[in-house]
Amino acid sequence: MFLQRTIQRPVEVEGIGLHTGRPAKLVFRPAPSNTGIFFVRNDLPGRPALAARADFVTATSLATTLGGPEFAVSTVEHCLSTMAAFRIDNLFIELDGPEIPIGDGSAQVFMEAIQEAGFVEQDCPRKYAYITQPIYFGDGEKHAYVVPYNGLRVSCTIEFPHPKIQKQQIDIDINEYTFSKELSNARTFGFLKDVEKMRAQGLALGASLDNAIGLDQKEVLNPEGLRYADEFVRHKALDALGDLVTLGMPLMGHLVLYKAGHDVMNRLVKTILASQDRFRLIELGSELPETDDLDPGSIWALREFA
Ligand SMILES: [Zn+2]
């Protein structure tokens, strides 16, 4: 039986906030069994806490933000993707401001921190949301769905009309090893024209080629170039994995995304939560429930379920 997991001891991550450009610090702190993952704002009176749950997602246009104007935590997805891959069920993420440090724009800094902290198995079994029938969400041509799978797998397709991106696809079983080797260091990316617009609105003040891949109309602007030719789609898979944590329980299933960003992921997670007849809560080691016999590659077949 798989037990719930937290980290062994507190560990800090320091950096700057992507939007404010100001110093940002977080502390990962162990949490008891059955707590879940919480963000705690140490800088606010009463140290309020907010669960990493889909219902609390308030902004998804640039990054995933949780909470409202009084208590917001933004750009949570890179940090949360690490928790999904390393099967961290219970954790306090303490912050001294509204932003998670951006690091180098990937999940590297968070992964290194929790590896340094070490892991601890707790006294309660882990309960997985085991997908038994397909669950779909679509918005125009953007869509995302989950189908039954004995594990956690992410398949992601992106298409951008940019010569360095175009169509990219990744299909990957998620575990600590594949995450650390294939996804964890894939950086976020942005187009110069969008960054200029955002800066005019007081956003992305901390964005630089040290924490993102920058693109003009034709080229990658970073002097060091890309870490992988398909770094863009790797990063989107990382983002999706982070957004999946807002389900509030680990997923056992195959997540398939087409051009899906944070908004589509948030809507998919809410759809999963509202589809209680299409998944079961199981403890690993118990017998797996019956599932639909469906070709997981067939997006078109799945449209009929929508
Ligand atoms: Zn991202």
Boltz pocket constraint, residues with backbone or C-beta under 6 A from the ligand:
constraints:
  - pocket:
      binder: B
      contacts: [[A, 77], [A, 78], [A, 105], [A, 188], [A, 235], [A, 239]]
      max_distance: 6.0
